[in-house]
């Protein structure tokens, strides 16, 4: 209802009757400015019909509602504040939140939970609930500078557990194309002071413990030796021949063939499919027999390590032995020969032990357990 001008000076009971109001205005002598003061009302309160929509002053508020300490300015609207709501569900027309300030000695935002955190989502939960090709969260520092050894980027602090085995940082995935959608943790950092990398079966494949020791449980490696059959090969057109009959079943052989990278049928050691290019240490040793010449023409024997079946440039390591007529009272000169080195193999590259000698001459691999072929990834 509008307040109209008072037309009578007689007020007997302390109230203003509607019959005393003649016009639709308030005399300027009663309200000197454009504010409403408590002296204009007997009960010291103001109803919503007595206030304009977007202006609130301390004179219009009772002390139990909003004080100047709670307000940043003198304009508060219902669109900005919902008194019955204790969290922020939507900010702005785009439902986004941006917080900035230019003070380099204060945090832009701080989240503190002073009690025990009883939710799996943590004190702060950032979630994207739809399929996307974009990151869910980006931590970016674009300003260059800073002192060497200072902390930039992301720093995770944790007091750890008394037992020292709590998870400090974990990366988990449940991609349906990996491990049938089961949750796997390819990377983790533990409060006990070690870092672990796991495979799709949640098996630890790489670990650095708190003492700095490194464990790789799936190092491609093999060590195999000759059986008692031996080899007797007459060389044809100076061809190279692969040493066969190597297994890990004999007493002088360490039974080692991680994940079957060595094929005892073909004597090929093959780098794992899909693996990164890596360095391998390889060693080949044998007791080689060279048939002695019956004339002044010398005979030779030769062993080597061959990559991907390529002769010449594909044989980075080799060992050579030459014999002469009358060198031994026997018809064969036996010599222990070995060759070793480091090779770099890409995925599915293979290496194999080979031997050869003088054309049309018989070259032998001894039938005893003197021949071995060993390979191990070193980095």
C-alpha positions as CSV (number, residue, x, y, z in Angstrom):
1,X,0.0,0.0,0.0
2,X,1.3,3.5,-0.8
3,X,2.0,5.9,2.1
4,X,-0.1,9.0,1.7
5,X,0.2,12.4,3.3
6,X,-1.2,13.0,6.7
7,X,-4.0,15.5,6.7
8,X,-4.7,15.7,10.4
9,X,-2.6,16.5,13.4
10,X,-4.8,14.7,15.9
11,X,-3.4,11.3,16.9
12,X,-4.9,10.0,20.1
13,X,-3.7,6.4,20.3
14,X,-0.2,6.6,18.8
15,X,-1.3,5.3,15.4
16,X,-2.2,6.8,12.1
17,X,-5.5,5.9,10.7
18,X,-6.2,5.6,7.0
19,X,-8.7,8.3,7.3
20,X,-5.9,10.7,8.2
21,X,-4.0,10.0,4.9
22,X,-5.2,12.2,2.1
23,X,-2.5,12.1,-0.6
24,X,-0.2,9.5,-2.3
25,X,3.2,11.0,-1.1
26,X,5.3,11.4,2.0
27,X,6.0,15.0,3.1
28,X,9.7,16.0,2.6
29,X,9.8,17.3,6.2
30,X,9.2,13.8,7.5
31,X,12.0,12.0,5.4
32,X,14.8,14.5,4.6
33,X,16.8,12.0,2.5
34,X,16.1,9.0,0.4
35,X,16.7,6.5,3.3
36,X,14.5,4.8,5.7
37,X,15.5,5.2,9.3
38,X,14.4,3.3,12.4
39,X,12.8,6.4,13.9
40,X,10.2,6.3,11.2
41,X,8.8,3.0,12.7
42,X,7.8,2.1,16.2
43,X,9.0,-1.5,16.2
44,X,12.5,-1.0,14.7
45,X,11.9,-3.5,11.9
46,X,11.4,-3.1,8.2
47,X,9.4,-5.4,6.0
48,X,10.3,-6.3,2.4
49,X,7.6,-4.1,1.1
50,X,9.4,-1.1,2.7
51,X,12.7,-1.7,0.9
52,X,13.8,-1.2,-2.7
53,X,15.0,-4.3,-4.6
54,X,18.7,-3.7,-4.9
55,X,19.9,-1.4,-2.1
56,X,20.6,-2.5,1.4
57,X,22.1,-0.3,4.1
58,X,23.0,-1.0,7.7
59,X,20.1,1.1,8.8
60,X,17.8,-1.3,7.0
61,X,19.2,-4.4,8.6
62,X,18.8,-5.7,12.1
63,X,22.0,-6.9,13.8
64,X,21.3,-10.6,13.5
65,X,21.2,-10.7,9.7
66,X,24.0,-9.1,7.7
67,X,26.6,-6.7,9.0
68,X,29.1,-4.5,7.2
69,X,31.8,-7.0,8.1
70,X,30.0,-9.6,5.9
71,X,29.5,-7.4,2.9
72,X,32.2,-6.2,0.4
73,X,30.0,-3.3,-0.8
74,X,26.6,-1.7,-0.2
75,X,24.8,-3.6,-2.9
76,X,23.7,-7.2,-2.3
77,X,21.1,-8.9,-4.5
78,X,19.3,-12.3,-4.2
79,X,21.1,-13.4,-7.4
80,X,24.4,-13.1,-5.6
81,X,23.6,-14.6,-2.2
82,X,21.3,-17.4,-1.2
83,X,21.2,-17.3,2.7
84,X,19.9,-20.9,3.0
85,X,22.7,-22.4,0.9
86,X,26.0,-23.4,2.4
87,X,27.9,-24.5,-0.8
88,X,28.3,-23.1,-4.3
89,X,26.4,-25.1,-6.9
90,X,26.4,-22.6,-9.7
91,X,28.4,-19.4,-10.2
92,X,27.7,-17.2,-13.2
93,X,25.7,-17.9,-16.3
94,X,28.3,-20.5,-17.6
95,X,28.5,-22.4,-14.3
96,X,32.2,-21.7,-14.1
97,X,34.4,-20.4,-11.3
98,X,37.4,-18.2,-11.8
99,X,39.4,-16.9,-8.8
100,X,42.3,-14.5,-9.3
101,X,44.3,-12.0,-7.3
102,X,47.6,-10.2,-7.7
103,X,49.1,-10.8,-4.3
104,X,52.1,-13.0,-4.6
105,X,52.3,-13.7,-0.8
106,X,48.8,-15.3,-0.5
107,X,47.1,-18.4,-1.9
108,X,44.5,-18.0,-4.6
109,X,42.5,-20.8,-3.1
110,X,42.9,-23.0,0.0
111,X,40.9,-26.1,0.9
112,X,41.3,-27.3,4.5
113,X,39.6,-30.2,6.2
114,X,40.5,-30.0,9.9
115,X,39.0,-33.4,10.7
116,X,39.4,-36.9,9.4
117,X,38.5,-37.1,5.7
118,X,35.9,-39.9,5.5
119,X,35.2,-39.8,1.7
120,X,37.0,-41.6,-1.1
121,X,36.7,-38.4,-3.2
122,X,39.0,-36.5,-0.9
123,X,38.8,-33.0,0.4
124,X,38.8,-31.7,-3.2
125,X,37.1,-33.8,-6.0
126,X,37.6,-33.0,-9.6
127,X,35.5,-35.2,-11.9
128,X,34.6,-35.3,-15.5
129,X,31.7,-37.7,-16.1
130,X,31.6,-38.0,-19.9
131,X,33.9,-39.4,-22.6
132,X,36.3,-36.8,-23.8
133,X,39.5,-36.2,-25.7
134,X,40.5,-33.3,-23.4
135,X,42.3,-33.3,-20.0
136,X,40.2,-33.3,-16.9
137,X,42.6,-31.1,-15.1
138,X,45.5,-29.0,-16.2
139,X,48.2,-27.6,-13.9
140,X,50.2,-25.0,-15.8
141,X,52.9,-22.6,-15.0
142,X,53.7,-20.1,-17.8
143,X,55.9,-17.7,-16.0
144,X,59.6,-18.4,-16.6
145,X,62.2,-17.9,-13.9
146,X,62.8,-19.2,-10.4
147,X,65.9,-20.3,-8.7
148,X,67.6,-23.7,-9.4
149,X,66.4,-26.3,-6.9
150,X,63.2,-24.3,-6.0
151,X,59.8,-25.9,-6.2
152,X,57.7,-25.2,-9.3
153,X,54.7,-27.0,-10.8
154,X,53.0,-29.6,-8.7
155,X,54.2,-30.5,-5.2
156,X,52.5,-33.3,-3.3
157,X,53.2,-33.4,0.5
158,X,52.3,-36.3,2.7
159,X,53.2,-37.1,6.3
160,X,52.9,-40.8,5.5
161,X,51.7,-43.7,7.7
162,X,53.5,-45.1,10.7
163,X,54.0,-48.3,8.8
164,X,55.5,-46.3,5.9
165,X,53.5,-48.2,3.2
166,X,50.6,-45.8,2.4
167,X,50.0,-44.7,-1.2
168,X,51.1,-41.1,-1.8
169,X,50.5,-40.8,-5.5
170,X,48.6,-43.3,-7.7
171,X,47.6,-43.3,-11.4
172,X,44.8,-45.8,-12.1
173,X,42.9,-46.7,-15.3
174,X,40.0,-49.0,-16.1
175,X,40.1,-48.7,-19.9
176,X,37.9,-51.5,-21.3
177,X,40.6,-52.4,-23.9
178,X,43.2,-53.0,-21.2
179,X,42.9,-55.9,-18.7
180,X,39.2,-56.4,-19.7
181,X,38.3,-53.1,-18.0
182,X,39.7,-54.1,-14.6
183,X,41.4,-51.3,-12.6
184,X,45.1,-51.3,-13.0
185,X,47.7,-48.9,-11.5
186,X,50.5,-48.4,-14.0
187,X,52.4,-45.9,-11.7
188,X,52.5,-45.3,-8.0
189,X,54.6,-43.5,-5.4
190,X,54.5,-44.9,-1.8
191,X,55.0,-43.3,1.5
192,X,57.6,-45.9,2.2
193,X,59.9,-44.1,-0.2
194,X,59.7,-46.3,-3.3
195,X,58.3,-45.9,-6.9
196,X,56.6,-48.8,-8.7
197,X,55.5,-49.4,-12.3
198,X,53.0,-52.2,-12.8
199,X,51.9,-54.1,-15.9
200,X,48.3,-54.8,-17.1
201,X,48.1,-57.7,-14.7
202,X,48.9,-55.5,-11.7
203,X,52.3,-57.2,-11.4
204,X,55.2,-55.0,-10.4
205,X,57.5,-54.8,-13.5
206,X,59.8,-52.0,-12.3
207,X,60.5,-50.8,-8.8
208,X,63.0,-48.4,-7.1
209,X,63.1,-49.0,-3.3
210,X,64.0,-46.5,-0.6
211,X,67.6,-47.6,-0.7
212,X,67.8,-46.8,-4.4
213,X,67.9,-50.4,-5.6
214,X,66.2,-51.1,-8.9
215,X,64.2,-54.2,-9.6
216,X,63.0,-55.3,-13.0
217,X,61.2,-58.6,-12.8
218,X,60.8,-59.0,-16.6
219,X,64.3,-58.4,-17.9
220,X,64.6,-60.1,-21.3
221,X,67.4,-62.6,-20.7
222,X,68.5,-66.1,-21.7
223,X,71.5,-68.4,-21.1
224,X,71.7,-71.6,-23.0
225,X,74.3,-74.3,-23.7
226,X,75.1,-77.0,-26.2
227,X,74.0,-80.6,-25.6
228,X,76.1,-83.7,-26.1
229,X,75.4,-84.1,-29.8
230,X,77.8,-81.5,-31.2
231,X,77.9,-80.4,-34.8
232,X,80.1,-81.4,-37.8
233,X,79.6,-79.1,-40.7
234,X,81.5,-79.1,-44.0
235,X,81.6,-75.5,-45.2
236,X,80.0,-74.9,-48.5
237,X,80.7,-71.6,-50.4
238,X,81.9,-70.0,-47.2
239,X,78.3,-69.9,-45.9
240,X,77.5,-69.0,-42.3
241,X,75.8,-71.7,-40.2
242,X,73.7,-71.2,-37.0
243,X,74.8,-73.1,-33.9
244,X,71.8,-75.3,-32.9
245,X,71.0,-77.6,-30.1
246,X,71.3,-74.9,-27.4
247,X,69.0,-75.4,-24.4
248,X,68.9,-74.4,-20.8
249,X,68.6,-78.0,-19.5
250,X,72.3,-78.9,-18.9
251,X,74.3,-78.8,-15.7
252,X,76.6,-76.0,-16.8
253,X,73.7,-73.8,-18.0
254,X,71.7,-71.4,-15.9
255,X,68.1,-72.3,-16.7
256,X,67.1,-68.8,-17.8
257,X,64.8,-67.8,-20.6
258,X,62.5,-65.1,-19.3
259,X,59.2,-65.1,-21.2
260,X,60.6,-67.4,-23.9
261,X,62.6,-64.7,-25.8
262,X,65.1,-67.4,-26.9
263,X,63.9,-70.2,-29.3
264,X,66.0,-73.3,-28.7
265,X,64.8,-74.7,-32.1
266,X,66.2,-71.8,-34.2
267,X,68.7,-70.4,-31.7
268,X,67.3,-66.9,-32.1
269,X,66.9,-64.5,-29.3
270,X,64.1,-62.0,-30.3
271,X,63.5,-58.6,-28.7
272,X,60.0,-58.3,-27.2
273,X,57.3,-57.1,-29.5
274,X,56.3,-53.5,-28.9
275,X,59.4,-52.9,-26.8
276,X,61.5,-49.8,-26.9
277,X,64.9,-49.9,-28.6
278,X,67.3,-51.2,-25.9
279,X,70.8,-52.3,-25.4
280,X,71.6,-56.0,-24.9
281,X,74.8,-57.6,-23.8
282,X,75.5,-60.8,-25.7
283,X,78.2,-63.5,-25.3
284,X,78.9,-66.6,-27.4
285,X,81.5,-69.2,-26.5
286,X,82.4,-72.6,-28.1
287,X,85.1,-75.2,-28.5
288,X,85.7,-75.0,-32.2
289,X,87.4,-77.8,-34.2
290,X,89.1,-76.9,-37.5
291,X,90.3,-79.7,-39.8
292,X,94.1,-79.4,-40.3
293,X,95.3,-78.9,-43.9
294,X,97.4,-81.6,-45.6
295,X,99.2,-79.1,-47.7
296,X,100.7,-75.6,-47.2
297,X,97.3,-73.9,-47.5
298,X,96.1,-72.7,-44.1
299,X,92.6,-73.4,-42.8
300,X,90.6,-71.0,-40.7
301,X,87.6,-71.1,-38.4
302,X,85.3,-68.3,-37.5
303,X,82.5,-67.6,-35.0
304,X,80.2,-64.6,-34.7
305,X,77.0,-63.0,-33.6
306,X,74.6,-62.1,-36.4
307,X,71.6,-59.7,-36.3
308,X,68.4,-60.3,-38.2
309,X,70.1,-62.9,-40.5
310,X,72.2,-60.3,-42.3
311,X,75.7,-61.3,-43.2
312,X,78.5,-58.8,-43.4
313,X,77.2,-55.6,-41.7
314,X,74.8,-57.7,-39.6
315,X,77.7,-59.4,-37.8
316,X,79.1,-56.8,-35.4
317,X,81.2,-59.2,-33.4
318,X,83.3,-62.2,-34.6
319,X,86.4,-64.3,-33.6
320,X,88.9,-65.8,-36.1
321,X,91.3,-68.8,-35.8
322,X,93.8,-70.0,-38.4
323,X,95.7,-73.3,-38.4
324,X,98.6,-74.7,-40.4
325,X,99.8,-78.1,-41.6
326,X,101.5,-80.1,-38.9
327,X,100.2,-77.9,-36.1
328,X,98.9,-80.9,-34.2
329,X,99.4,-84.6,-34.2
330,X,95.6,-84.9,-34.6
331,X,93.6,-84.3,-37.7
332,X,91.6,-81.5,-35.9
333,X,92.8,-78.4,-34.1
334,X,90.5,-77.6,-31.2
335,X,90.3,-74.0,-29.9
336,X,88.1,-72.4,-27.3
337,X,86.8,-69.2,-28.9
338,X,84.5,-66.5,-27.6
339,X,83.0,-63.3,-28.7
340,X,80.9,-60.7,-26.8
341,X,79.6,-57.2,-27.0
342,X,76.7,-54.8,-26.7
343,X,74.1,-54.6,-29.4
344,X,71.0,-52.3,-29.8
345,X,67.9,-54.1,-30.7
346,X,64.5,-52.7,-31.8
347,X,61.3,-54.6,-31.2
348,X,61.3,-58.0,-32.9
349,X,65.0,-57.8,-33.9
350,X,66.8,-61.0,-33.3
351,X,70.4,-62.2,-32.8
352,X,71.9,-65.7,-33.2
353,X,75.3,-67.4,-32.9
354,X,77.0,-68.5,-36.1
355,X,80.2,-70.2,-37.3
356,X,82.0,-70.8,-40.6
357,X,85.4,-71.6,-42.0
358,X,87.5,-72.4,-45.0
359,X,85.4,-73.6,-48.0
360,X,85.0,-77.4,-48.3
361,X,86.7,-77.9,-44.9
362,X,85.0,-79.6,-42.0
363,X,84.4,-77.3,-39.0
364,X,83.1,-78.8,-35.7
365,X,81.3,-77.7,-32.6
366,X,82.4,-80.0,-29.8
367,X,79.9,-82.5,-28.5
368,X,80.7,-81.6,-24.9
369,X,79.0,-78.9,-22.9
370,X,81.5,-76.2,-23.9
371,X,79.2,-74.1,-26.0
372,X,77.0,-71.4,-24.5
373,X,75.0,-68.4,-25.8
374,X,73.9,-65.7,-23.3
375,X,71.8,-62.5,-23.8
376,X,70.6,-59.9,-21.3
377,X,69.0,-56.5,-21.6
378,X,71.1,-53.9,-19.9
379,X,69.3,-50.7,-20.6
